Amino acid sequence: MSILNTIGADLEQVKDMIVDYTSRDTSILSMINISKVAEASRHGYRIPFLIYRGGSYTKISLDEGTLPTGTGPLNNYMVAGYIPSAFAIKLTDEQIRLSESSEVNRYNVLSDIMANIMEEMIAHDNIHFLGNGNGWLTAVSSAKPSTTTLTFQTAGDNVGINWLRLGMAVDVWASDGTTIRIGGPYTITGLNWDSGIVTFNAAVTGLTSGDRLSVANVDEFGPSAPTTQSSTWPAFATAAGLTGDSWRHGVQYVNDADTSLYYLQKLKSAYPQLVPQKVNLDGYALSWEAIEVLKNKAIQARDDKILSGQMALMHLCQLDVLKESIVRIGRIDLNNNGGKMPDLPPQVDPMQVFNLVGMPAFASKLCDRSRVDFINPANWGRVQNGVPDYWRAPNVSGPVFMPVLGSGVYKTAWQAWVINTFDWVCHDPGASMYAYGAKVKAGYAPGSTWAP
């Protein structure tokens, strides 16, 4: 008699809890306390700034000499705006019903979604906080293994797939950044961190090597292609929303010393007070000395108060470089250590704040591998048109899930949207600073091998 004759009575064993394989990095915004939240209208958020206080200091004669003509203060202002967005969830009726009972399913779909929806949205915001306002999530791809995959291993690409997540909706664009592939947004169903290969849920029409990814629907109501640092952001060009730039303005919008570009409608070459300080490491390893130079350049441009409140963001690979530099200068006396080999590298966890030349710093897997960005949270604010909340009828407290309507009929599925209408703003970009062009430690780039 075969086992197959009695296997129908066997009990199936299922782990008592579902194993969580998701990746959700919310470290950056959790470490930064945004100083100000401004509720803004379509007229935006005005930021006045003082260029100088004036005053004419001259030599005079006390023997019936003339007194000089004085000068007064000069100020100007910038304008920030907000960008509307929605975080969308859809569940079928069967998904909800079959997961309600722990006797039927180990994973209660609805309970888990409701408990984590805000944290999931914040994980996306952590990525966008590092961006520069154009909405790009990747550089150009290096290969197209199939009609549903792209590889991101281009030399010098130090973001790679750091800004992508499983389940993320993205648009696919040609390498010129002006042609969007039809059929999107596409959902990311696979991320290979070793090879840099991204897999989509469907074949992408016209997909080719060199294509790149952006925030989904980033061209909604314009600009028609991913754009940032324009002279017109924020502009009332359309009833649909503020235009000029494409997406939210994060760290790399602020930490950009290119004086040919604009910061909140101000040409930086005309307002050098808006230009952050920088150090180009030019392919050399990050060092404590380089950070000291950066600090001193910032003091030279302002005064020593500019360092108060500064904190550094960097990739995990640059934290490793700093650990190694400490080991190289350390002197260990094995005789005083009982003849035992000590654990040489400083033990700094990725989420642990550490001291970087007198300033707090922390590392995140989301950061550009070749940069160290300094920000002062006291200078940062959030411009919004209401707090994040579920989309629903006015003055109604629920339900937050609504039936799916398709082809004029209701479907057995439910959907919810969290509306999040805001942008970040740095009130004083000239008080920021960054180091770029740092050597990326071997083994960290996708597809690279370890070579000391």
Steps between C-alpha positions, in 0.01 A plus 500: 500500500633843407523799732292682239200293602495654851665840456164674473453471876835660583500834680689790344727686736530878447729729696300685763606841366578623149868572435559864402734523198420863426757780502394827658765757587355796693825591670571839346180687582483329839838658585408848378263723689359740241483837673195663342179397330327766290141468380504658156247594233547507123690826555780299656720565801707818495846492662647848548876519548740776598788563261666773707410747773680790343687785663775714348819512712730779383776727616389855580653832595395652832597846377171593329514181295192346344327191631461212255177382344395174657362185341209287614419130502435291193274198504327277253285188512460150361178308440445132576199288412355153541445196280190279536540123508299191589606170653257238365398158631264245338377170648253247361203396707632144510840613629329670791252220574748213485742673735256609769526178698828372642368146442498566125799728445810602695496844337214741565526715191277787608643529850857502372427759231326734742776462760781572254364728229647820645839338567507368143434848366774643723743244358438654156540851645842400638609428143354820360662709776837423341395610152541828316149573380490330160346172613769271359545179698794366299770605259504344151499121485798304370320204342158355409509125573135461392182695425417496873844577648764773512850489647647798683878461508619805308850611601484794737138435596520518879128474568426193289179344629525654850186707441281211385271273702313180427141586415592857401315649204734673251497652156761398242664766285744497211853607589444851361245561774236631261324185376291294739430133429125441456307257713629619836522541786671161540537315829842379617473129583870417532822666620835322478750690713801311366426537129304827510216341303149642541199291395162646404155344522448522122693542177587866444414626153816613317727423795869542417837519669551850635142544617454636851231513767306783663227556756169380358303767309775756560387679181145545630392860412862583409782546440476245221841351589681468835625851582650680795673823602297695248442874519123458527448266797242546644285636215122525458517378141209261528192448713615145571792600721816702550753443223856583400670205670378142495524360850595568863813693583735301721860508612660502155286797394641698791855362488581605146755775445435541125447875470334473158194341660212641701393459861134585557494745208835660589800463268781388726767697314308817590459391862822331616351491851290205376798291388615225741866424560651191338814286484579286196681185611573420134507123547705501820381327815294695749718632780464692822723769349256554213217562745718747690561690176125503433429633850754777460365600159155533655637717782687710243174563312299586813634463856548222753130495589436330165619168647247501783235237434668349193474125450640274229332234285706237318483153354606196701813461285633841610440408863724198438769727355496713814522190720805379308671838528470476879650151496797614291598774745435297814785344701424176677719360776422128506694452822256727680209318341587159644658395172158491332421657167245780559201572279659790313225681303282735708160343553252742346159368402340645183226668704741625766601865498878535508740791530643636174757771575283641777168464316237225523474265203320183401502259208216370283486248217294754302774761462718561195813290555737781400356788703487634853216748539473738793168653596379707792149381595432840659516649150254252351123522486203331343257694281167323487133537422367288785637198685516157331153347513274254326307623198132500580187712486522836680398500867474122500707294742489179298509254345849546362470201264276551198366253242683465170300623203579366153310538169203648681457215748633431847761228543559273797805696606579794727743788476636779716717804441709705739529854365831664583539855371830657598859586411815542705670838515837611632482861613878550483673285235818706534540360851521148360805314370601175333793290384472313171705280271620274782654167410247219538638214704553176308216253518219754540412576140259251336689217333836600648733257672689550821854625444680659795 
